[in-house]
C-alpha cells in the first residue's frame, strides 16, 4: 500500500519539484557529508517520503547522518526509492539514528553503537552510532549523535541529570574515545548535539573540544557565530546541529572547494519554512565538503614547474626534472592529508626513482620542494 500511495503522490510533487531541483550541495571531487535531524520521520507519512526522496537526490551528498527516524519500515522504503544510496541502522535500540550512503563509492568496514550500558549510557538518550567507512580506499570514521535536549543554559556539574551536564559528559566520553581509538584516523563527529557553540566557557558543553583546537575543529563555528538566518534550527532560532572534525581533515576542509553550509531547503519551497516544517522537519541539514583529487586515468602525466611524474607510479615513483636541482624533499600524502612517505635527495640529476612499494594501492598527493622553497604538487595513482 505504501508503494502505491507513493506513486499516486507524484503529480502533487511535480508542482514543487522544479524548484527543489535547483537545490544542490554535493560536488565531484569532494567527499560530501551531511547531518540532518529529520524529525519524527515520516512526520507526514507518504507526503514526507516524497519530499525527502527529492530533497536527498537534489542535495547529492555522499553520506548523510540522520537523526529521528521513527518508522524503520518507511526508512526502508526511502532506501528503495533512492537508487544511488544504501542505508544503515543498528536496530530499534538505535533510537532514531541512521545513515544513507552512496554504495558505489563508500564501503562499510564496521558499524556499531557506543556507551550502551550504564553509567555511560545515562548521558546518551540515543547511543552514538559509529560508521567506519572506506571512501576511494581512504578510511574515515563517522559518529552520529542525538544528544539530550533542553535545559536552562547553565552547566550544573553537581547534578548528573542536568541536561547540560549530560551533554558535557557525552562530549568528555566521546573525546576520550576518539583520542584513544583513532590516532591518525580521520574522524567526523556530527549530529543534533542540542546545544550552541557560543556559550561562555563555564557553561559551554563543548569546551573540551574547543580547547583542543590543534586536534579538533567545529567546521560550522562560523555559522554559529554568524547571522541567525543561517542557523540549523530556525524555530528558536539557534544553531544546534554540528560537524566536528579531527586534524587529519583540516587541510582537505580548508582546500579550495571545501566548505560548510546550512542547506536551507525551505528557500526552495513555495510555502517556505512553514511548508518544510509541516512536511519534512523543523531542522535544516548542515553539510560539509572536503576536497579529494580527481581519479587519474592510467598514463596521465601532469606538467609542472620543475618536475613531472609517471602515472600510475607502481612500486617505483619516477620523477623527471626539467632543470638541475641541488636538493629535493619528496613528501607523499594520502588524499586526506596523512603523511606516508618523506625523503630528502641531494643532487638528484635528471630523473629520480624512489621506492614506493610500501604504499598501498590508491590515490596520493606528492609535494616536491626544492632548495629555493618552490613547491610542486602532483596527483598520483598507484
C-alpha positions in Angstrom: 0.0 0.0 0.0 2.9 2.4 0.8 4.4 1.9 -2.7 1.0 2.6 -4.4 0.4 5.8 -2.4 3.9 7.0 -3.1 3.4 6.9 -6.9 -0.1 8.5 -6.6 1.6 11.5 -5.0 4.0 12.1 -7.9 1.6 14.6 -9.7 1.4 16.6 -6.5 5.2 16.6 -6.1 5.7 17.9 -9.6 4.2 21.3 -8.5 7.3 22.0 -6.5 10.0 19.5 -7.8 11.3 22.1 -10.3 12.4 24.4 -7.6 13.8 21.5 -5.5 15.9 20.5 -8.4 17.6 23.9 -8.2 18.9 22.8 -4.8 22.4 21.3 -4.8 25.2 20.6 -2.4 27.5 17.6 -3.4 30.2 18.1 -6.0 32.6 16.0 -8.0 36.0 15.6 -6.4 34.7 16.2 -2.8 33.6 14.0 0.0 30.2 15.4 1.0 28.9 14.7 4.5 25.6 15.9 5.8 23.9 15.8 9.2 20.1 16.0 9.3 17.6 15.7 12.1 14.6 14.6 10.0 12.1 15.0 12.9 9.9 12.0 13.6 10.4 10.6 10.1 8.0 10.4 8.4 6.1 13.2 10.2 3.5 13.4 7.3 3.7 9.8 6.1 3.8 9.3 2.3 4.0 13.1 1.7 7.1 13.3 3.8 8.6 10.3 2.0 8.1 12.0 -1.4 9.6 15.3 -0.2 12.7 13.5 1.3 13.4 11.4 -1.8 13.5 14.5 -4.0 15.5 16.6 -1.4 18.2 13.9 -1.0 18.5 13.4 -4.8 19.0 17.2 -5.1 21.5 17.5 -2.3 23.5 14.7 -3.8 25.7 14.2 -0.7 27.9 11.1 -0.4 26.8 10.3 3.1 24.0 11.6 5.3 23.8 11.0 9.1 20.2 11.1 10.1 18.5 11.6 13.4 14.9 10.9 14.5 13.8 8.0 12.3 10.5 7.0 13.9 9.5 4.3 11.5 12.2 2.0 10.0 9.7 0.4 7.6 9.4 3.8 6.0 13.1 4.3 6.1 13.5 1.0 4.2 11.0 2.4 1.6 13.2 5.5 1.4 16.3 3.4 0.6 14.3 1.5 -2.1 13.4 4.8 -3.8 16.9 6.2 -3.7 18.7 4.2 -6.5 22.2 5.6 -5.7 22.0 5.0 -1.9 22.1 2.2 0.6 21.2 2.6 4.3 22.4 1.5 7.7 20.7 1.4 11.0 21.5 -0.8 14.0 18.2 -1.7 15.4 15.2 -0.2 17.2 17.7 0.4 20.0 19.5 3.0 17.8 16.5 5.2 18.7 16.2 7.0 15.5 19.8 7.2 14.2 20.7 6.0 10.7 22.9 6.6 7.7 22.4 6.9 4.0 25.4 6.5 1.8 26.4 6.1 -1.9 27.2 2.4 -2.1 29.2 2.6 -5.3 31.9 4.8 -3.7 31.6 4.0 0.0 32.0 0.6 1.7 31.5 -0.1 5.4 34.3 -1.6 7.4 32.4 -1.7 10.7 29.3 -0.3 12.3 28.4 -0.3 16.0 27.0 1.7 18.9 28.8 3.2 21.8 28.1 3.6 25.5 25.1 1.3 25.6 25.3 0.4 29.3 25.2 2.5 32.5 26.6 4.7 33.8 27.9 6.0 30.4 24.6 5.4 28.7 22.9 7.8 31.1 24.4 10.6 29.2 23.1 9.4 25.8 19.3 9.2 25.2 20.4 7.8 21.8 23.5 5.7 21.6 26.2 7.2 19.4 26.4 5.2 16.1 29.8 4.7 14.6 30.2 4.0 10.9 33.8 3.1 9.8 34.0 3.5 6.1 36.3 3.5 3.1 35.9 6.2 0.6 38.1 5.6 -2.5 40.3 3.5 -0.2 40.6 6.2 2.4 39.3 5.3 5.8 37.0 7.8 7.6 35.1 7.2 10.8 31.8 8.9 11.4 30.0 9.1 14.8 26.3 10.1 14.5 24.7 11.5 17.6 21.5 13.0 19.0 22.2 14.5 22.4 19.8 15.2 25.3 17.7 18.3 24.6 16.6 21.3 26.6 17.9 22.8 29.8 18.4 26.3 31.2 21.7 27.1 29.6 23.7 26.7 32.8 26.1 23.8 33.4 25.5 22.2 36.8 28.2 19.6 37.2 26.9 18.5 40.7 23.6 17.3 39.1 24.1 14.2 36.9 20.7 14.6 35.3 21.1 18.3 34.4 20.6 18.5 30.7 23.8 20.5 30.1 25.8 18.2 32.3 24.6 15.1 30.3 25.8 16.8 27.1 29.0 17.9 28.7 29.7 14.3 29.9 28.8 13.0 26.5 31.5 15.2 24.9 34.0 14.0 27.5 33.3 10.4 26.8 33.4 10.8 23.0 36.6 12.8 23.0 38.3 10.3 25.2 37.1 7.5 22.9 38.4 9.2 19.8 41.7 10.2 21.3 42.3 6.6 22.4 40.9 4.6 19.4 41.5 6.7 16.3 45.0 8.1 16.4 45.9 9.4 12.9 42.5 8.4 11.6 40.1 11.0 10.2 37.0 11.2 12.4 33.8 13.2 11.9 31.5 13.6 14.9 28.2 15.0 13.9 24.5 15.2 14.6 21.9 17.1 16.5 24.0 18.0 19.5 21.3 20.1 21.0 23.5 23.0 22.3 25.1 26.1 20.9 28.9 26.6 20.4 28.9 30.2 21.7 28.2 29.8 25.4 30.7 31.3 27.9 33.4 28.7 28.8 32.0 27.9 32.2 28.6 26.9 30.6 29.9 25.6 27.3 29.3 21.8 27.0 31.8 21.7 24.0 34.6 23.4 25.8 36.8 20.3 25.9 36.8 20.2 22.1 37.1 23.9 21.7 40.2 23.9 24.0 41.9 21.3 21.8 41.9 23.3 18.6 45.1 21.7 17.3 43.3 18.3 17.1 39.6 19.2 16.7 37.6 21.8 14.7 33.9 22.6 14.6 33.7 23.3 10.9 30.3 25.1 11.4 31.7 27.5 14.0 31.3 30.5 11.6 27.6 29.5 11.1 27.1 29.5 14.9 28.7 33.0 15.2 27.0 34.4 12.1 23.5 35.7 11.3 20.6 33.7 12.6 19.2 33.3 9.1 21.8 30.5 8.6 21.0 28.6 11.8 20.0 25.0 11.5 17.1 25.3 13.9 15.1 28.4 12.8 12.2 27.9 15.2 14.1 29.0 18.2 16.3 30.3 16.4 19.5 28.5 17.3 22.3 26.6 15.7 22.5 23.2 17.4 23.4 20.8 14.6 27.1 20.5 14.3 30.0 18.8 12.4 33.3 18.3 14.3 36.4 17.0 12.5 39.8 15.8 13.6 43.1 17.3 12.4 43.5 14.8 9.6 40.7 16.6 7.8 41.8 20.2 8.4 43.6 20.7 5.1 41.0 18.8 2.9 38.3 21.0 4.5 40.2 24.3 4.0 41.2 23.5 0.4 39.6 25.3 -2.5 36.3 23.6 -3.0 35.9 22.5 0.6 33.4 24.2 3.0 30.3 24.0 5.1 26.8 25.4 4.9 23.3 25.1 6.3 21.3 23.7 3.5 18.2 25.9 3.5 15.7 23.6 1.8 12.8 25.9 2.9 14.0 28.6 0.5 13.3 26.2 -2.4 9.7 25.6 -1.4 6.8 27.8 -2.4 5.5 27.7 1.2 8.9 28.4 2.7 9.7 27.2 6.2 6.0 26.6 7.1 5.7 24.0 4.2 9.1 22.5 5.1 8.2 22.2 8.8 4.8 20.7 8.2 6.0 18.1 5.8 9.7 17.3 6.5 11.4 18.6 9.6 12.0 21.6 12.0 15.7 21.2 11.5 17.7 22.1 8.4 20.6 19.9 7.3 24.2 21.0 7.8 26.7 19.8 5.2 30.5 19.7 4.8 32.7 19.2 1.8 36.3 18.0 1.9 38.4 18.1 -1.2 39.9 14.9 -2.7 41.9 14.9 -6.0 40.2 13.5 -9.1 40.9 9.9 -10.0 43.7 9.9 -12.6 43.5 7.7 -15.7 46.4 5.4 -16.4 49.2 7.1 -18.2 48.4 10.6 -17.2 51.4 12.9 -17.0 50.9 16.1 -15.1 53.0 19.1 -16.3 54.5 21.2 -13.6 57.2 23.9 -12.8 60.3 21.7 -12.4 59.3 18.1 -12.2 56.9 15.6 -13.8 56.0 12.1 -12.7 55.0 8.9 -14.3 51.4 7.9 -13.5 50.4 5.4 -12.3 53.6 5.1 -10.3 53.6 1.4 -9.5 56.1 0.3 -6.8 58.6 2.9 -8.1 57.9 6.6 -8.1 59.8 8.1 -11.1 60.3 11.9 -11.1 61.6 13.7 -14.2 63.4 17.0 -13.6 63.5 19.7 -16.3 66.3 21.6 -14.6 69.2 20.9 -12.3 68.4 20.9 -8.6 70.8 20.8 -5.7 68.2 19.3 -3.2 64.7 18.0 -3.3 62.4 17.0 -0.5 59.7 14.5 -1.6 56.6 14.0 0.6 53.7 11.8 -0.2 50.3 12.3 1.5 47.1 10.4 1.3 44.2 12.3 -0.2 43.0 13.1 3.4 46.3 14.6 4.4 48.2 11.8 6.2 52.0 11.8 5.5 53.0 8.3 4.4 56.4 9.0 2.8 59.3 11.5 3.1 62.8 11.6 1.6 65.4 14.2 1.1 67.6 13.8 -2.0 70.8 15.7 -2.7 71.8 16.4 -6.4 69.1 14.2 -7.9 70.1 14.6 -11.5 67.7 14.4 -14.5 65.5 11.8 -13.0 64.8 10.2 -9.7 63.5 6.7 -8.9 62.0 6.3 -5.3 60.9 3.0 -3.8 57.1 3.3 -3.2 56.4 -0.4 -2.7 55.3 0.1 0.9 52.3 2.3 -0.3 49.0 0.6 -0.8 47.0 1.0 -4.0 45.1 4.2 -4.1 45.3 8.0 -4.7 48.1 10.2 -3.3 49.4 13.7 -3.4 53.1 14.2 -3.8 54.7 17.5 -2.7 58.2 18.1 -4.0 60.1 21.1 -2.6 63.4 22.3 -3.9 66.2 24.3 -2.1 64.6 27.6 -3.1 61.4 26.5 -1.3 59.5 26.3 -4.6 56.8 23.6 -4.3 55.4 21.2 -6.9 52.2 19.4 -6.2 51.4 16.3 -8.3 48.4 13.9 -8.0 49.4 10.3 -8.2 47.7 6.9 -8.6 49.1 3.6 -7.6 
